[in-house]
């Protein structure tokens, strides 16, 4: 598996914020925590490749939002934030080495953080960053490969994957205040601890699930049911920029 990442930009303090108040971000600590995240990816067997650094783009460390990758195709997104659209070109160039490239076109908007791929079932969160047209364009691109694509309402958070992510072979972790787990039938859903509302963002890699160490109660509940080993990483500085552990990489099988 290949994982594309990008360095934490020196301008991260000017990141976009939607649901959080702005707090000081320690750049050195954020960079150190990001390195530990990349190390956790490597320990799980991921070949980490860094995209070119973009200090002129404050949110550029959050590469997940720029593409949706499945085995058959890579779909380059059209981020809902105008300030983030210049992040896309270098991601397109990198992914073109591995996949046929398709693109989301105006007037659609789509952030990768709003797209949860569960086997052949693809959920798209309808948020201020991803609109119905974005979901429809993604559906048209993926249906020929046997995927179903459907919209999911999201409330109170930035992205669908702020609210729910895959944590095991048949396990999800979710904040039921932000997304309705009943919309994902057939999955065992572990609710986040009420004191840890942001704990619904984890990164499942098969045998390993990367989690943020700041959520010990939810992580303990996950450990009791998931078939994956949990790898806890410090992620507190980028969390101030509304980032989670899925946000900082684009993963693809090297075919």
CORPEFEN-V460558 format. One record per helix or strand of 3 or more residues. SS is the DSSP state (~ for helix, > for strand). FROM is the first residue (numbers start at 1). LEN is the number of residues. If there is no record, write none. Layout:
# CORPEFEN-V460558
((SS;FROM;LEN) (SS;FROM;LEN))
This chain:
# CORPEFEN-V460558
((>;2;4) (~;12;3) (~;27;17) (>;47;4) (~;63;4) (>;67;3) (>;74;3) (~;82;14) (>;101;3) (~;112;3) (>;115;4) (>;121;7) (~;132;12) (>;148;6) (~;160;4) (>;164;5) (>;171;4) (~;181;3) (>;188;4) (>;208;5) (~;216;8) (>;229;5) (~;236;4) (>;250;3))
